[in-house]
Amino acid sequence: MTSTSDRPTSSIHDVRQAGINPNHWYVVAQSSEVTTNPIAITLWNRSIVLFRDSQGKINALEDRCPHRQVKLSHGVVKGDRIECAYHGWCFDGSGKCVDVPYLEENQKLPSGKIQAYPVREQDGFIWLFPGEKKAESIDLFGIPEWDHLNYIATVSVIDCNAHYSYLIENLMDMYHGHLHDNWQAWADPVLQELQETSDRVDALYQAQSYYKIDKIWSISQLFFPALRRLHPEPLNVSYVYPHWVSTLGNDFKIYCLFCPRSLTSTRAYLIHFTSLNAFWRLHKLPVPFRRFVKNRLFGSAQKLLDGLVRQDVLMIEEEQQAYLNNPQQRGHEFNRTLASVQRLIRAQADLEEN
C-alpha cells in the first residue's frame, strides 16, 4: 500500500462537490422493501423504479414513462410487466414497451427503450450498478455475515440531508465517540496505522471497548449499560469505495452500505453484527434451532444503533448547512484519516469525469 504522500492530487478541489464513480455496485433498498408494488429510489440524481415480477425477480428501470414522462413507480405490476398509471403503457424488465392498450391497427409500438439497470439481490439487500462498464466485471462488496448462523444482525437506515463525504468522514473518524455518551461502544481511540490505495482507506485505532461477548449472559450488555466494562480492543475501520466496514475486537462487525442521492442527500444502511463465535456449545445445536435464535434476535441492538444514527445525522446535517452558508470556510482537522478519505473520494470522482 502507498503512503498518503505518494497519492496524486485530484483535479476536483472541493470534495463537497464531488460526484460518485458509477462503476461500482450501490445498495438501493433492503430485499424486504421490494415487492410486486413498485417503489421509487434515487441514486445520484437518477430516478429509478424497483419491482419484482411474477417469478420474484428484481427489476430496475428508469422511473419514467416515455409517453408523458410521468413516474412508472405510480403504476402497478402485472405479471412480468410494469404498467404506467396514466395511460396503461406496459414495459418489460428490459425497459421495452410491450403494450399500448389503445393502439390502432396501423400503429406500431414505440421502438425505443427506457434504461434498465443491472441489479442483484444478495445478503438481504438490492445492489444496483449504474455505470457503463460491464457489471459482471465488478465485484460485489458483499456481507458474508448476513446468512452466517453465528452473527446476529441489526439494520438502521440513515437518511441525511448532506453530501455523502460527510457521512463517510464521520464513520472513519473514531475520535467523535465523545458525541455518543450513553450510546458509545468505544472510548479513548488512538490512531495507530493508516493505509490507502486507489480504492480503499484502512485505519487501525487502539481503543477501549464497552462490550465483551464471551458468556451467554454478556449479550445483556446490549440492553443494560451498567453491565458494560471497558477493556482494550483493536478498532479497524475501512472505506472500501463506495462502502464502509468496521470491526471492534472479535465481538462486533459493522457495515455501512451507501446510496448517495445527490450533492446534499444521502441514504445508507448501517448493519451491526454481534458475534456468537465464542459460544462453542451453541454451535453443536441443530441448525434449525440456531437459525431460529438468529432470526429471533434480529434487531436486538436496534435502540443502540438508532441512537447512534440520530446523534450522527444531527452533526452531519449541521456540517452540510455550515458549508452551504459559507463554502469558503474551512475547519481545522487533526485526524489524518479524513485527508485520506477525501483524496479517495476525489480520485474516484475523477475516474468518472475522465
C-alpha positions, 0 to 999 in steps of 0.5 A: 500500500502507498503512503498518503504522500505518494497519492496524486492530487485530484483535479476536483478541489472541493470534495463537497462537490464531488460526484460518485464513480458509477462503476461500482455496485450501490445498495438501493433498498433492503430485499424486504422493501421490494415487492410486486408494488413498485417503489421509487429510489434515487441514486445520484440524481437518477430516478429509478423504479424497483419491482419484482415480477411474477417469478420474484425477480428484481427489476430496475428501470428508469422511473419514467414513462416515455409517453408523458414522462410521468413516474412508472413507480405510480403504476402497478405490476402485472405479471412480468410487466410494469404498467404506467398509471396514466395511460396503461403503457406496459414495459418489460424488465428490459425497459421495452414497451410491450403494450399500448392498450389503445393502439390502432391497427396501423400503429406500431409500438414505440421502438425505443427503450427506457434504461434498465439497470443491472441489479442483484439481490444478495445478503438481504439487500438490492445492489444496483450498478449504474455505470457503463462498464460491464457489471459482471466485471465488478465485484460485489462488496458483499456481507458474508455475515448476513446468512452466517448462523453465528452473527446476529444482525441489526439494520438502521437506515440513515437518511441525511440531508448532506453530501455523502463525504460527510457521512463517510468522514464521520464513520472513519473518524473514531475520535467523535465517540465523545458525541455518543455518551450513553450510546458509545461502544468505544472510548479513548481511540488512538490512531495507530496505522493508516493505509490507502490505495486507489480504492480503499482507506484502512485505519487501525485505532487502539481503543477501549471497548464497552462490550465483551461477548464471551458468556451467554449472559454478556449479550445483556450488555446490549440492553443494560449499560451498567453491565458494560466494562471497558477493556482494550480492543483493536478498532479497524475501520475501512472505506472500501469505495463506495462502502464502509466496514468496521470491526471492534475486537472479535465481538462486533462487525459493522457495515455501512452500505451507501446510496448517495442521492445527490450533492446534499442527500444521502441514504445508507444502511448501517448493519451491526453484527454481534458475534456468537463465535465464542459460544462453542456449545451453541454451535453443536445445536441443530441448525434449525434451532440456531437459525431460529435464535438468529432470526429471533434476535434480529434487531436486538441492538436496534435502540443502540444503533438508532441512537447512534444514527440520530446523534450522527445525522444531527452533526452531519446535517449541521456540517452540510448547512455550515458549508452551504452558508459559507463554502469558503470556510474551512475547519481545522482537522487533526485526524489524518484519516479524513485527508485520506478519505477525501483524496479517495473520494476525489480520485474516484470522482475523477475516474468518472469525469475522465 
